Amino acid sequence: MTTCLRHAVGLILALSCCCAHAADQAAAKATKGAAMDYGPFLTSSLSLPPASPAEKIPPAIAYKSINIKLGDGAFVAFDTDLLRYAAGWTGDWLNLAKTHMTTSKGDVCPAVGGKVVFRTKMGPGVSHDGNLDDPRAATMHMGPLPKEHAHYKGLYVSGERVVLAYTAGGGEILELPGAKVTGGTTIFTRTFRVEHTTEPLTFVLADDAAGLSADLVAAPPGAKIEKTPTSLRLSLPAIAQSVVFAVAIGGQDVSSLIPSLPP
């Protein structure tokens, strides 16, 4: 074997070893990224799983999403721009494949990892001046809602539970998302503490709501659930004093399952 040939063979072997080492490192990173304990929530953009193999990069359903673990195999995504629940699902939490958390250069955002139970359209999750129109036309419907409409302030963590803080209707709102499996059905809950508001509010609970229902627990006078063939809404009057109440969302028999929910 000539000297040049020996050098070429040596170079090929060295490159092969480097490639194998890099592949091992990438595989290790992917495993660690998927298995890492991210705590009770992870903030990211969020998409649904690809509808088909041809859909390599599915569109985001929320650009700024707090993906929250609720326990009992249930999860929700809270959109901090629009103050809405982009989706609620059961099964696995997030699909992190091909994201920056499992690859050296991610090209997709995290996706819902399980079966979607409910979702909402891209638009305000709470009303302003009596309507749910999206006021962000001047910014191509990007970015947060104007502060006078509604404004995300942050969150609190208590153990494994997450409490969301925002303003709407001129008042302060704290909200605790939760879930409980009862009677073989997953019931999603939204527990509100609403401080003095100056106008009635409408909250978007779900769009594409066929097969879903909702009911109230300890609701203030005048609060009600409004259902159409395609949506679920919570209508809340102006609140003069602090109130605490909950909304339960689930299958058609959610009202019959409410007594089995924890306080």
ABEGO torsion letter per residue (X at the ends): XBAAAAAAAAAAAAAAAAAAAAAAAAAAAAAAAAABBAEABBBBBBBBBBABAABABBBBABABBBBBBAEGGBBBBBBAAAGBBABBBBEBBBBABGBAAABABBABBBBBABBBABBBBBEBABBBGGBABBAAAAAGGBEBBBAAABBBAEBBBBEABBBBBBBBGGBBBBBBBBBBBBGGBBBBBBBBBBBBBABBBBBBABBGABGBBBBBBGBBBGBBBBBBAABBBBBBBBBABBBBBBBBBBBAAAAAAAAABBX
